[in-house]
Amino acid sequence: MEYRTFAIALGSRIRSLRLARALTLERASELMDLDLKHLQKIEAGHVNVTLLTLLKIALGLGEPLHEIIPHAQPTQPALFLFTHHNTSIEQIHAGSGGR
């Protein structure tokens, strides 16, 4: 997928998830700890989003990262899980027996 096409699809996905939760841009930017104008640019597909920003968006929306990224699937052997109580990320290896 070409970068520009991906950026537009990503922004559209984020906007859809935000609207499904009835969040305004202002409230979403607060939950995501992002600047409002930056979030607007992300939703419009005008910026290159870093992994840290994607994680902030996922946590703010209460979604796993693979739900934010268009056409993404969780992969093996590593699954990324988010703990919302402390906004940390834990990597759990398949077959490791948990944490």
NUTORKE-814485 format. One record per residue: residue number from 1; residue in one letter; x negated, y, z negated of N, C-alpha, C in turn. Coordinates in steps of 0.05 Angstrom, whole numbers, plus 5000, padded with zeros to 4 digits. Example, Ala and Ser with C-alpha at 12.3 -4.5 7.8 and 13.67 -1.06 7.14 Angstrom:
num  residuo  n.u  n.v  n.w  ca.u  ca.v  ca.w  c.u  c.v  c.w
1  A  4736  4886  4844  4754  4910  4844  4736  4934  4844
2  S  4743  4955  4858  4727  4979  4857  4742  5001  4843
***
This chain:
num  residuo  n.u  n.v  n.w  ca.u  ca.v  ca.w  c.u  c.v  c.w
1  M  4983  4977  5000  5000  5000  5000  4982  5025  5000
2  E  4987  5043  5017  4972  5068  5019  4976  5085  4994
3  Y  4955  5100  4986  4955  5116  4961  4980  5134  4960
4  R  4985  5149  4980  5008  5168  4979  5034  5154  4976
5  T  5038  5132  4990  5062  5116  4988  5065  5105  4960
6  F  5043  5095  4949  5043  5085  4922  5050  5107  4902
7  A  5038  5131  4904  5043  5153  4886  5072  5161  4886
8  I  5084  5161  4910  5113  5168  4912  5130  5146  4899
9  A  5123  5121  4904  5138  5099  4893  5136  5099  4862
10  L  5112  5104  4852  5107  5105  4823  5124  5128  4811
11  G  5122  5151  4823  5138  5174  4812  5167  5168  4812
12  S  5177  5156  4833  5205  5149  4835  5213  5129  4814
13  R  5196  5110  4809  5202  5089  4789  5203  5102  4761
14  I  5184  5120  4755  5183  5133  4729  5208  5151  4726
15  R  5216  5165  4746  5240  5182  4745  5265  5165  4741
16  S  5267  5142  4754  5290  5124  4751  5292  5114  4722
17  L  5269  5105  4712  5269  5095  4684  5276  5117  4664
18  R  5266  5141  4669  5272  5164  4651  5301  5170  4652
19  L  5313  5172  4676  5341  5179  4679  5359  5157  4668
20  A  5351  5132  4670  5366  5110  4659  5368  5112  4629
21  R  5350  5126  4617  5350  5130  4588  5362  5157  4580
22  A  5372  5171  4600  5384  5198  4596  5364  5217  4583
23  L  5339  5215  4591  5318  5233  4580  5314  5257  4599
24  T  5313  5280  4588  5306  5304  4604  5276  5303  4609
25  L  5266  5318  4628  5237  5320  4632  5224  5329  4606
26  E  5236  5349  4593  5224  5360  4569  5221  5339  4547
27  R  5243  5324  4542  5242  5304  4521  5223  5281  4528
28  A  5223  5273  4554  5205  5252  4562  5176  5260  4560
29  S  5170  5285  4567  5142  5294  4565  5133  5294  4535
30  E  5151  5300  4517  5145  5299  4489  5139  5271  4480
31  L  5157  5252  4488  5153  5224  4480  5128  5212  4492
32  M  5120  5222  4515  5097  5211  4529  5071  5226  4522
33  D  5074  5248  4507  5051  5265  4500  5037  5275  4526
34  L  5054  5284  4545  5044  5295  4570  5054  5323  4574
35  D  5039  5339  4588  5048  5366  4596  5072  5363  4615
36  L  5092  5380  4611  5116  5379  4627  5110  5381  4657
37  K  5093  5400  4664  5087  5404  4692  5072  5380  4704
38  H  5056  5368  4688  5041  5344  4697  5061  5321  4703
39  L  5080  5317  4684  5101  5297  4689  5117  5303  4714
40  Q  5124  5328  4718  5138  5335  4743  5122  5327  4768
41  K  5096  5333  4767  5079  5326  4790  5077  5296  4793
42  I  5076  5281  4771  5075  5252  4773  5100  5241  4786
43  E  5123  5251  4777  5149  5241  4788  5152  5249  4817
44  A  5139  5270  4825  5141  5279  4854  5120  5264  4871
45  G  5102  5249  4858  5082  5234  4873  5059  5252  4882
46  H  5053  5273  4868  5033  5293  4876  5006  5290  4862
47  V  5004  5271  4844  4978  5269  4829  4969  5240  4828
48  N  4943  5236  4824  4931  5210  4819  4933  5205  4789
49  V  4947  5185  4781  4952  5180  4752  4931  5161  4741
50  T  4920  5169  4719  4900  5152  4706  4914  5129  4691
51  L  4898  5109  4683  4909  5087  4668  4919  5097  4641
52  L  4905  5115  4628  4913  5125  4602  4940  5139  4605
53  T  4944  5154  4626  4970  5168  4631  4992  5147  4635
54  L  4986  5126  4650  5006  5105  4654  5014  5092  4628
55  L  4995  5088  4611  5000  5076  4585  5017  5095  4568
56  K  5012  5121  4569  5028  5140  4554  5057  5140  4564
57  I  5060  5138  4591  5087  5137  4603  5101  5112  4594
58  A  5088  5089  4595  5100  5063  4588  5109  5064  4558
59  L  5092  5074  4541  5098  5075  4513  5121  5095  4508
60  G  5121  5117  4522  5142  5137  4519  5169  5127  4528
61  L  5169  5110  4548  5194  5099  4558  5201  5072  4545
62  G  5183  5062  4528  5188  5036  4515  5188  5013  4534
63  E  5171  5014  4554  5170  4993  4574  5141  4982  4576
64  P  5139  4956  4582  5112  4946  4587  5101  4958  4613
65  L  5075  4959  4615  5062  4972  4637  5071  4961  4664
66  H  5074  4935  4666  5081  4923  4692  5109  4931  4701
67  E  5126  4942  4683  5152  4952  4691  5150  4980  4703
68  I  5129  4994  4697  5125  5021  4707  5113  5021  4735
69  I  5095  5004  4740  5080  5003  4765  5097  4988  4786
70  P  5103  5001  4809  5118  4988  4830  5105  4962  4840
71  H  5120  4941  4842  5111  4915  4853  5091  4901  4835
72  A  5088  4910  4811  5069  4897  4792  5082  4873  4779
73  Q  5066  4853  4773  5074  4829  4759  5054  4825  4736
74  P  5063  4817  4713  5044  4810  4692  5026  4787  4702
75  T  5001  4787  4696  4983  4767  4707  4972  4749  4685
76  Q  4963  4727  4693  4949  4708  4675  4920  4709  4683
77  P  4901  4705  4665  4904  4696  4638  4910  4718  4618
78  A  4909  4743  4625  4913  4764  4606  4940  4777  4609
79  L  4953  4781  4586  4978  4796  4585  4974  4820  4568
80  F  4985  4843  4576  4982  4867  4560  5008  4872  4545
81  L  5006  4874  4519  5029  4879  4502  5025  4905  4488
82  F  5047  4919  4484  5046  4945  4470  5059  4942  4443
83  T  5046  4953  4423  5059  4954  4397  5067  4983  4392
84  H  5092  4988  4391  5103  5015  4390  5099  5028  4363
85  H  5096  5013  4342  5094  5024  4316  5068  5040  4313
86  N  5047  5033  4327  5022  5048  4325  5011  5055  4352
87  T  5026  5052  4373  5019  5058  4401  4991  5048  4409
88  S  4986  5023  4400  4961  5011  4408  4966  4990  4429
89  I  4945  4982  4442  4947  4962  4463  4931  4938  4455
90  E  4942  4915  4457  4928  4891  4450  4927  4873  4475
91  Q  4904  4862  4480  4902  4843  4502  4901  4815  4490
92  I  4920  4799  4499  4922  4771  4489  4916  4753  4512
93  H  4896  4735  4508  4889  4716  4529  4907  4692  4527
94  A  4916  4683  4550  4933  4660  4551  4918  4636  4538
95  G  4933  4621  4522  4921  4598  4510  4904  4603  4486
96  S  4903  4629  4477  4887  4635  4454  4901  4630  4428
97  G  4927  4623  4430  4942  4617  4406  4952  4642  4392
98  G  4954  4664  4406  4965  4688  4394  4943  4708  4387
99  R  4949  4724  4367  4932  4746  4360  4909  4736  4344
***
